[in-house]
Amino acid sequence: MAYRSKAVSLSEAAELVAESLGQESSREAEGQVPSRLRYGRLRREARYELIRALRDGAIAAEGEHIIASNDRFPSIEIRKVSRVWWAQAVVEPPRHINLWKPGHIYVMWSGGGALVIGPGCSPPPTGHVIDGATVVRRISPELETLVAIWPIAKLNRERMNHSAVAAADPGEAGKPGRQKEAWQIAFDILSDDALRPARGHGRLMTLARLVNAERTRRGRQHREDDTIRKWLEAGLRQWEAKHPDR
């Protein structure tokens, strides 16, 4: 999928907004709330702020729209995610799936982000379609607009450093894009509490396997898990140093 060069995944956009909100509230909140609890609150607030901006049209985003067909082989259209979707989006999925109302939408924050019409993550029954699609996945908001709305220079520099780490290794056939994509997948996984491997021995290899699985899902050429591990090692070390509680 060919997004514009200055774009980030939905989950990373939420991280950027959370960092911005954290900077704004750090003076009054520092020392009053445990860092882990405070970060959880900031992240939830950031997700609502981001969805509000997308719903109001302040930020544009593209995504893969999954279009149902009669032959059960859905097609994919790459286009802007409309306000119709955002206006109905539930930022956090409900605790109990059976409480969903037919046709309701929620945002999946893992990976590249997706809008799914409930209930559940599987394709909904016929008729649960909004704006012609049953699912919009790999949502990519514009980074430039995010920077304009939220002062996120600190985490933006971190992201640039991650890209630099990946690009520093030319990789096979002199194509650093493979390492850069692998780290972007890893960053999305590390940003998600549900997917992030626990700290300790074996974390790097577990992360490498998750990244490799996502690369395979995207149709990339197969690489050994150990190769992916080497691509991610420096970036993970830097990420852990910046996030000692995660």
NURO-579434 format. One record per residue: x, z negated, y of N, C-alpha, C in turn. Coordinates in Angstrom, 2 decimals. Each point is the difference from the previous one (the first is absolute). Layout:
n_east,n_up,n_north,ca_east,ca_up,ca_north,c_east,c_up,c_north
X,Z,Y,X,Z,Y,X,Z,Y
...
END
This chain:
n_east,n_up,n_north,ca_east,ca_up,ca_north,c_east,c_up,c_north
0.84,0.00,-1.18,-0.84,0.00,1.18,0.88,0.00,1.24
-0.20,0.95,0.92,0.88,0.16,1.15,-0.62,-0.64,1.24
0.33,-1.27,0.23,-0.43,-0.65,1.22,0.93,0.38,1.14
-0.43,-0.32,1.21,0.89,0.15,1.14,1.18,-0.94,-0.16
1.13,0.37,0.64,1.21,-0.78,-0.20,-0.14,-1.42,0.53
-0.73,-0.19,1.09,-0.15,-1.33,0.59,-1.32,-0.61,-0.45
-0.01,-0.46,-1.22,-1.19,-0.62,-0.57,0.45,-1.06,-1.00
-0.86,-0.99,-0.23,0.30,-1.06,-0.95,-1.20,-0.18,-0.91
0.23,-0.65,-1.13,-1.10,-0.27,-0.91,-0.91,-1.05,0.61
-1.22,-0.10,-0.52,-0.97,-0.95,0.53,0.49,-1.43,-0.15
0.57,-0.33,-1.16,0.48,-1.37,-0.22,1.17,-0.33,0.91
0.88,0.98,0.24,1.12,-0.27,0.90,-0.49,-0.14,1.44
-1.02,0.77,0.38,-0.57,-0.14,1.33,-0.53,-1.40,0.23
-0.64,-0.56,-1.03,-0.50,-1.38,0.12,1.14,-0.98,0.16
1.12,0.24,-0.69,1.17,-0.87,0.15,0.55,0.07,1.42
0.02,1.20,0.57,0.49,0.16,1.36,-0.87,-0.74,1.00
-1.31,0.09,-0.18,-0.93,-0.69,0.90,0.16,-1.52,-0.17
0.16,-0.46,-1.23,0.18,-1.43,-0.24,1.26,-0.51,0.69
1.06,0.80,-0.06,1.24,-0.38,0.67,-0.23,-0.11,1.51
-0.74,0.93,0.56,-0.29,-0.03,1.43,-0.80,-1.25,0.37
-1.04,-0.29,-0.77,-0.81,-1.19,0.26,0.83,-1.26,-0.15
0.92,0.00,-0.96,0.86,-1.15,-0.19,0.91,-0.24,1.18
0.51,1.07,0.59,0.84,-0.13,1.18,-0.79,-0.58,1.16
-1.25,0.44,0.16,-0.81,-0.45,1.12,-0.37,-1.47,-0.11
-0.18,-0.50,-1.24,-0.48,-1.37,-0.18,1.11,-0.97,-0.41
1.23,0.48,-0.08,1.07,-0.83,-0.56,0.26,-1.24,0.85
-0.11,0.11,1.32,0.33,-1.14,0.86,-0.93,-1.18,-0.24
-1.31,0.29,-0.16,-0.95,-1.09,-0.14,-0.19,-0.45,-1.43
0.29,0.88,-0.97,-0.26,-0.34,-1.39,1.23,-0.51,-0.73
1.18,0.21,0.55,1.23,-0.37,-0.67,0.02,-1.49,-0.30
0.22,-0.35,-1.26,0.11,-1.39,-0.38,-1.32,-0.69,-0.26
-1.12,0.63,0.34,-1.31,-0.63,-0.18,-0.64,0.37,-1.33
0.30,1.17,-0.51,-0.61,0.49,-1.24,1.12,0.44,-0.93
-0.06,-0.36,-1.29,1.01,0.47,-0.96,0.14,1.52,0.06
1.23,0.49,-0.12,0.27,1.43,0.20,-0.81,0.88,-0.94
-0.13,-0.41,-1.28,-0.73,0.83,-0.96,-1.49,0.09,0.38
-0.60,-1.15,0.38,-1.40,-0.01,0.39,-0.21,0.78,1.28
0.91,-0.19,0.93,-0.11,0.71,1.27,0.09,1.51,-0.21
0.91,0.43,-0.87,0.13,1.43,-0.25,-1.27,0.56,-0.62
-0.62,-0.75,-0.93,-1.24,0.46,-0.61,-1.10,0.19,1.03
-0.10,-0.91,0.94,-1.00,0.13,1.06,0.28,1.19,0.88
1.27,0.17,0.36,0.38,1.12,0.84,-0.31,1.33,-0.68
0.28,0.07,-1.28,-0.22,1.26,-0.72,-1.48,0.34,-0.06
-0.84,-1.01,-0.25,-1.44,0.25,-0.05,-0.50,0.45,1.38
0.46,-0.69,1.04,-0.40,0.38,1.36,0.47,1.42,0.32
1.23,0.32,-0.43,0.56,1.32,0.28,-0.82,1.09,-0.67
-0.48,-0.26,-1.22,-0.78,1.02,-0.70,-1.30,0.30,0.74
-0.65,-1.05,0.50,-1.23,0.23,0.75,0.29,0.74,1.30
1.08,-0.38,0.67,0.36,0.68,1.25,0.29,1.48,-0.25
0.70,0.28,-1.08,0.34,1.38,-0.31,-1.24,0.81,-0.33
-0.90,-0.56,-0.81,-1.23,0.71,-0.35,-0.84,0.23,1.24
-0.04,-0.97,0.90,-0.79,0.17,1.23,0.54,1.16,0.83
1.32,0.09,0.10,0.60,1.09,0.77,-0.27,1.36,-0.64
0.05,0.05,-1.32,-0.30,1.25,-0.71,-1.47,0.37,0.14
-0.87,-1.00,-0.10,-1.44,0.24,0.12,-0.36,0.52,1.40
0.70,-0.55,1.03,-0.31,0.38,1.38,0.68,1.30,0.41
0.83,0.55,-0.88,0.67,1.25,0.32,1.26,-0.16,0.82
0.47,-1.24,0.17,1.23,-0.23,0.77,1.23,0.49,-0.75
-0.10,0.03,-1.33,1.09,0.48,-0.85,-0.56,1.06,-0.94
0.74,1.06,-0.19,-0.39,1.03,-0.96,0.72,-0.24,-1.32
-0.63,0.40,-1.08,0.62,-0.14,-1.32,-0.47,1.14,-0.89
0.89,0.47,-0.86,-0.37,1.00,-0.98,0.00,-0.61,-1.39
-0.64,0.68,-0.91,-0.02,-0.47,-1.37,-0.46,1.07,-0.97
0.19,-0.26,-1.27,-0.48,0.91,-1.05,-1.45,-0.35,-0.31
-0.90,0.90,0.31,-1.41,-0.19,-0.28,-0.32,0.55,-1.39
-0.50,-0.88,-0.86,-0.33,0.40,-1.37,-1.45,0.48,0.00
-0.17,1.28,-0.29,-1.32,0.64,0.05,-0.52,0.20,-1.42
-1.13,-0.62,-0.30,-0.58,0.11,-1.33,-0.50,1.42,-0.25
-0.02,0.40,-1.27,-0.50,1.32,-0.37,-0.82,-0.11,-1.27
-0.79,1.01,-0.25,-0.88,-0.03,-1.17,0.76,0.06,-1.32
1.21,0.57,0.02,0.77,0.12,-1.24,0.87,-1.23,-0.28
-0.19,-1.05,0.82,0.71,-1.27,-0.18,1.49,0.09,0.29
0.43,1.07,0.63,1.38,0.13,0.43,0.01,0.00,1.52
0.18,-1.16,0.62,-0.09,-0.08,1.46,1.10,0.78,0.69
-0.30,0.52,1.17,0.99,0.69,0.82,0.51,-0.96,1.06
1.10,0.38,0.64,0.62,-0.84,1.02,0.10,0.79,1.30
-0.47,-0.58,1.08,0.12,0.58,1.33,0.78,-0.95,0.88
1.02,0.51,0.67,0.79,-0.81,0.92,-0.54,0.20,1.40
-0.57,-1.06,0.56,-0.56,0.10,1.36,-0.10,-1.38,0.63
-0.43,0.00,1.26,-0.15,-1.26,0.72,-1.06,-0.87,-0.68
0.25,-1.31,0.03,-0.98,-0.96,-0.50,-0.98,-0.25,1.15
-1.27,0.33,-0.21,-0.96,-0.02,1.09,-0.43,-1.41,0.37
-0.60,-0.12,1.17,-0.53,-1.29,0.44,-1.15,-0.46,-0.89
-0.64,0.94,-0.68,-1.09,-0.37,-0.91,0.51,-0.94,-1.07
1.20,0.33,-0.52,0.62,-0.86,-1.01,0.36,-1.35,0.59
0.74,0.02,1.11,0.52,-1.24,0.58,-1.12,-0.93,0.44
-1.09,0.57,0.51,-1.09,-0.82,0.50,-0.65,-0.83,-1.10
0.13,0.44,-1.25,-0.62,-0.71,-1.11,1.01,-0.76,-0.86
1.26,0.04,0.40,1.05,-0.59,-0.83,-0.07,-1.52,0.00
0.13,-0.59,-1.17,0.15,-1.43,-0.17,1.49,-0.26,-0.17
0.58,-0.79,0.87,1.45,-0.15,-0.01,0.50,-0.66,-1.27
-0.68,-1.06,-0.45,0.41,-0.67,-1.23,-1.05,0.21,-1.08
0.39,0.33,-1.21,-1.00,0.16,-1.07,-0.67,-1.33,-0.30
-1.26,0.01,-0.40,-0.71,-1.25,-0.29,0.59,-0.69,-1.22
-0.23,-1.31,-0.09,0.52,-0.77,-1.13,-0.67,0.42,-1.30
-1.27,0.33,0.07,-0.74,0.37,-1.20,-0.51,1.43,0.15
0.49,0.88,-0.86,-0.35,1.40,0.08,-1.51,0.21,-0.11
-0.69,-0.87,-0.77,-1.44,0.21,-0.20,-0.82,-0.29,1.26
0.66,-0.50,1.04,-0.71,-0.23,1.25,0.02,1.23,0.90
0.69,1.05,-0.46,0.08,1.21,0.80,-1.37,0.63,0.16
-0.19,0.61,1.15,-1.19,0.81,0.21,0.37,1.45,-0.28
-0.89,0.76,-0.63,0.32,1.41,-0.31,0.45,0.75,1.25
1.07,0.72,-0.15,0.49,0.82,1.09,0.88,-0.72,1.00
0.23,-1.30,-0.18,0.84,-0.72,0.94,1.46,0.38,-0.20
0.79,-0.12,1.07,1.40,0.41,-0.03,0.89,-1.22,0.19
1.16,-0.01,-0.64,1.01,-0.97,0.36,1.36,0.67,-0.01
0.96,-0.65,0.61,1.34,0.55,0.12,0.91,-0.65,-1.04
0.67,0.82,-0.80,1.04,-0.48,-0.90,1.32,0.04,0.77
0.68,-1.13,0.07,1.21,-0.07,0.80,1.26,0.25,-0.81
-0.10,0.11,-1.31,1.18,0.25,-0.81,0.40,1.46,0.11
1.27,0.24,-0.27,0.49,1.37,0.02,-0.20,0.65,1.36
-0.45,1.24,0.01,-0.20,0.73,1.24,-1.31,-0.32,0.68
-0.84,-0.83,-0.62,-1.28,-0.33,0.60,-1.07,1.00,-0.41
-1.20,-0.49,-0.21,-1.11,0.88,-0.37,-1.31,-0.61,0.44
-0.95,0.85,0.29,-1.37,-0.42,0.26,-0.82,0.36,-1.22
-0.66,-0.98,-0.59,-0.74,0.22,-1.23,-1.45,-0.40,0.20
-0.92,0.82,-0.46,-1.41,-0.35,0.05,-0.30,-0.86,-1.22
-0.50,-1.22,0.23,-0.24,-0.95,-1.10,-1.17,0.43,-0.87
-0.12,-0.66,-1.15,0.81,-1.13,-0.43,1.22,0.41,-0.79
1.02,-0.82,0.07,1.20,0.22,-0.80,0.87,1.13,0.52
1.12,0.21,-0.69,0.96,1.02,0.42,-0.23,1.33,-0.69
-0.80,0.03,-1.05,-0.23,1.24,-0.71,-0.97,0.87,0.79
-0.01,1.30,-0.26,-0.93,0.88,0.73,-1.43,-0.50,-0.11
-0.70,-0.12,1.11,-1.36,-0.54,-0.01,-1.00,1.00,-0.57
-1.20,-0.47,-0.32,-1.04,0.90,-0.50,-0.32,1.10,1.01
-0.58,1.06,-0.48,-0.39,1.11,0.87,-0.91,-0.51,1.10
0.26,0.43,1.21,-0.80,-0.43,1.13,0.73,-0.97,0.90
1.02,-0.70,-0.54,0.79,-0.90,0.82,1.11,0.80,0.66
-0.37,0.79,0.98,0.94,0.88,0.68,-0.20,-0.15,1.50
1.09,-0.09,0.73,-0.06,-0.07,1.45,0.94,1.05,0.57
-0.50,0.77,0.93,0.79,1.05,0.62,0.54,0.97,-1.05
-0.76,0.18,-1.07,0.35,0.97,-1.02,1.00,-0.47,-1.03
0.44,-1.25,0.08,1.05,-0.48,-0.91,-0.42,-1.31,-0.66
0.50,-0.21,-1.21,-0.22,-1.27,-0.69,1.11,-0.99,0.27
1.18,0.52,0.28,1.17,-0.84,0.28,0.86,0.73,1.03
0.61,-0.74,0.91,1.05,0.53,0.87,1.23,-0.85,-0.26
1.08,0.62,-0.45,1.20,-0.74,-0.39,1.21,0.49,0.78
1.11,-0.72,-0.16,1.26,0.33,0.69,-0.24,0.21,1.48
-0.60,-1.00,0.60,-0.35,0.07,1.42,1.24,-0.26,0.84
0.21,0.83,1.01,1.23,-0.05,0.78,-0.31,0.01,1.49
-0.01,-1.18,0.66,-0.21,-0.06,1.45,1.22,0.49,0.76
-0.21,0.39,1.25,1.07,0.48,0.85,0.84,-1.15,0.52
1.29,0.06,-0.25,0.90,-1.07,0.42,0.10,-0.08,1.52
0.05,1.13,0.67,0.17,0.01,1.45,-1.13,-0.74,0.70
-1.24,0.19,-0.47,-1.13,-0.68,0.61,0.03,-1.49,-0.30
0.42,-0.36,-1.22,0.13,-1.41,-0.33,0.97,-0.70,0.94
1.13,0.64,0.25,1.01,-0.57,0.89,-0.56,-0.15,1.41
-0.83,0.96,0.42,-0.56,-0.06,1.35,-0.99,-1.16,0.15
-0.74,-0.30,-1.06,-1.03,-1.04,0.07,0.59,-1.39,-0.23
0.91,-0.11,-0.99,0.58,-1.30,-0.34,1.52,0.05,0.19
0.57,-0.99,0.66,1.47,-0.05,0.18,0.69,-0.39,-1.29
0.28,0.97,-0.81,0.49,-0.27,-1.35,1.45,0.44,-0.19
0.77,-0.07,1.08,1.37,0.52,-0.07,0.82,-0.69,-1.08
-0.21,-1.30,-0.22,0.84,-0.74,-0.93,-0.12,0.54,-1.41
-1.25,0.09,-0.51,-0.17,0.48,-1.36,0.22,1.50,-0.09
-0.23,0.71,1.11,0.27,1.43,0.00,1.49,0.25,-0.21
0.83,-0.83,0.63,1.45,0.12,-0.21,0.35,-0.30,-1.45
-0.69,-0.99,-0.60,0.25,-0.33,-1.40,-0.30,1.19,-0.88
-1.11,0.67,0.27,-0.37,1.17,-0.80,1.04,1.10,0.15
0.50,0.18,1.24,1.02,1.00,0.23,1.27,-0.35,-0.76
0.34,-1.30,-0.06,1.18,-0.43,-0.75,-0.16,0.29,-1.48
-1.23,-0.21,-0.53,-0.25,0.30,-1.40,0.24,1.48,-0.28
-0.48,0.85,0.92,0.18,1.44,-0.17,1.49,0.35,0.05
0.71,-0.69,0.89,1.43,0.28,0.13,0.74,-0.39,-1.27
-0.39,-1.12,-0.61,0.63,-0.42,-1.25,-0.21,1.05,-1.07
-1.23,0.51,-0.09,-0.27,1.01,-1.02,0.74,1.29,0.29
0.03,0.39,1.28,0.61,1.27,0.37,1.52,-0.05,-0.15
0.57,-1.21,0.02,1.46,-0.11,-0.10,0.51,0.44,-1.36
-0.85,-0.05,-1.01,0.38,0.45,-1.34,-0.48,1.43,-0.19
0.89,0.99,-0.02,-0.46,1.39,-0.06,-0.73,0.34,-1.27
0.20,-0.74,-1.07,-0.76,0.24,-1.23,0.39,1.29,-0.69
-0.78,0.34,-0.99,0.29,1.19,-0.78,-0.28,1.25,0.82
0.87,0.95,-0.11,-0.15,1.30,0.67,-0.09,-0.16,1.51
0.50,-1.14,0.54,0.02,-0.19,1.44,-1.37,-0.08,0.62
-1.00,-0.57,-0.68,-1.36,-0.08,0.50,-0.40,-1.46,0.19
0.23,-0.57,1.20,-0.33,-1.40,0.23,-1.50,-0.26,0.01
-0.82,1.05,0.08,-1.44,-0.19,0.05,-0.53,-0.75,-1.21
0.64,0.16,-1.14,-0.46,-0.70,-1.21,0.15,-1.51,0.16
1.16,-0.42,0.53,0.22,-1.42,0.21,-0.92,-0.55,1.09
-0.21,0.78,1.03,-0.86,-0.45,1.09,-1.43,-0.20,-0.49
-0.49,0.93,-0.80,-1.36,-0.13,-0.53,-0.09,-1.21,-0.93
1.04,-0.18,-0.84,-0.01,-1.14,-0.92,-0.06,-1.31,0.76
0.78,-0.11,1.10,-0.03,-1.24,0.76,-1.35,-0.18,0.70
-0.61,1.07,0.48,-1.31,-0.14,0.64,-1.04,-0.53,-1.00
0.06,0.50,-1.23,-0.90,-0.51,-1.04,0.29,-1.47,-0.25
1.30,-0.34,-0.07,0.39,-1.39,-0.24,-0.47,-0.90,1.14
0.11,0.49,1.24,-0.43,-0.79,1.16,-1.49,-0.30,-0.09
-0.80,0.99,-0.40,-1.44,-0.21,-0.14,-0.30,-1.05,-1.08
0.74,0.06,-1.09,-0.20,-0.97,-1.08,0.38,-1.40,0.46
1.13,-0.13,0.67,0.46,-1.29,0.48,-0.93,-0.58,1.05
-0.70,0.85,0.72,-0.91,-0.46,1.04,-1.33,-0.48,-0.55
-0.24,0.24,-1.28,-1.28,-0.36,-0.61,0.19,-1.23,-0.89
-0.70,-1.09,0.33,0.15,-1.24,-0.76,-0.38,0.17,-1.46
-0.97,0.89,-0.26,-0.47,0.17,-1.37,0.98,0.79,-0.85
0.80,0.85,0.62,0.90,0.88,-0.75,1.45,-0.48,0.03
0.39,-0.75,1.02,1.40,-0.36,0.19,0.54,-0.82,-1.16
1.08,0.44,-0.65,0.61,-0.79,-1.09,0.54,-1.32,0.54
-0.04,-1.03,-0.83,0.48,-1.32,0.40,1.51,0.03,0.19
0.48,-0.87,0.88,1.43,-0.13,0.18,0.67,-0.50,-1.28
1.28,0.27,-0.10,0.75,-0.48,-1.14,0.62,1.13,-0.79
0.63,-0.37,-1.10,0.67,0.98,-0.84,-1.01,1.01,-0.55
0.32,1.26,0.13,-0.88,1.05,-0.52,-0.92,0.60,1.04
-0.02,-0.56,1.22,-0.91,0.53,1.02,0.32,1.45,0.35
1.27,0.30,0.17,0.41,1.34,0.38,-0.41,1.02,-1.04
0.22,-0.30,-1.27,-0.35,0.95,-1.06,-1.51,0.15,-0.11
-0.74,-1.09,0.16,-1.46,0.10,-0.03,-0.49,0.88,1.13
0.57,-0.19,1.19,-0.36,0.84,1.14,0.33,1.46,-0.28
1.16,0.24,-0.61,0.42,1.37,-0.32,-1.00,0.66,-0.95
-0.48,-0.75,-0.98,-0.97,0.56,-0.96,-1.31,0.34,0.71
-0.45,-0.86,0.89,-1.24,0.27,0.74,0.15,1.23,0.88
1.14,0.10,0.66,0.26,1.17,0.86,0.06,1.26,-0.85
0.66,-0.08,-1.12,0.13,1.17,-0.88,-1.37,0.46,-0.50
-0.86,-0.97,-0.32,-1.34,0.34,-0.46,-0.78,0.74,1.08
0.15,-0.45,1.25,-0.70,0.66,1.10,0.58,1.39,0.25
1.32,0.15,-0.13,0.62,1.31,0.14,-0.53,0.96,-1.06
-0.12,-0.48,-1.21,-0.54,0.82,-1.09,-1.42,0.41,0.30
-0.80,-0.96,0.52,-1.40,0.31,0.35,-0.06,1.08,1.06
0.99,0.03,0.88,0.02,1.01,1.07,0.59,1.33,-0.47
0.42,0.06,-1.24,0.51,1.25,-0.53,1.47,0.24,0.28
0.75,-1.06,0.35,1.43,0.16,0.27,0.78,0.14,-1.30
1.20,0.58,0.11,0.86,0.18,-1.16,0.39,-1.36,-0.57
0.00,-0.12,-1.32,0.28,-1.29,-0.65,1.43,-0.45,0.28
0.14,-1.28,0.27,1.30,-0.64,0.14,0.00,-1.26,-0.84
1.13,-0.39,-0.52,0.11,-1.23,-0.76,-0.26,-1.19,0.92
-0.57,-1.07,-0.56,-0.28,-1.19,0.80,1.27,-0.54,0.64
1.11,0.09,-0.70,1.25,-0.52,0.55,0.46,0.79,1.22
-0.31,1.29,0.01,0.32,0.81,1.17,-0.81,-0.46,1.21
-1.28,-0.24,-0.22,-0.86,-0.49,1.09,0.49,-1.36,0.46
0.44,-0.83,-0.94,0.52,-1.33,0.35,1.17,0.12,0.97
0.89,0.92,-0.25,1.15,0.19,0.88,-0.43,0.48,1.37
-1.03,0.85,0.06,-0.50,0.47,1.28,-0.56,-1.14,0.85
-0.60,-0.98,-0.67,-0.73,-1.06,0.71,0.83,-1.24,0.29
1.13,-0.14,-0.66,0.73,-1.27,0.03,0.34,-0.46,1.41
0.59,0.87,0.81,0.41,-0.40,1.36,-1.21,-0.31,0.87
-1.03,0.83,-0.11,-1.19,-0.22,0.81,-0.70,-1.30,-0.34
-0.09,-0.32,-1.29,-0.65,-1.25,-0.41,0.79,-1.20,0.50
1.32,0.09,-0.04,0.82,-1.11,0.48,-0.28,-0.27,1.48
-0.11,1.06,0.80,-0.29,-0.17,1.41,-1.41,-0.53,0.20
-0.96,0.52,-0.76,-1.39,-0.44,0.15,-0.14,-1.48,-0.33
0.65,-0.46,-1.06,-0.08,-1.41,-0.39,0.64,-0.90,1.04
1.06,0.48,0.63,0.65,-0.80,1.04,-0.92,-0.19,1.20
-0.82,1.00,0.27,-0.93,-0.08,1.14,-1.29,-0.70,-0.36
-0.29,-0.13,-1.30,-1.25,-0.64,-0.46,0.34,-1.06,-1.05
0.63,-1.09,0.41,0.45,-1.01,-0.97,-1.12,-0.70,-0.74
-1.24,0.06,0.54,-1.11,-0.70,-0.65,-0.86,0.93,-0.83
0.46,1.25,-0.24,-0.84,0.95,-0.71,0.79,0.60,-1.17
END
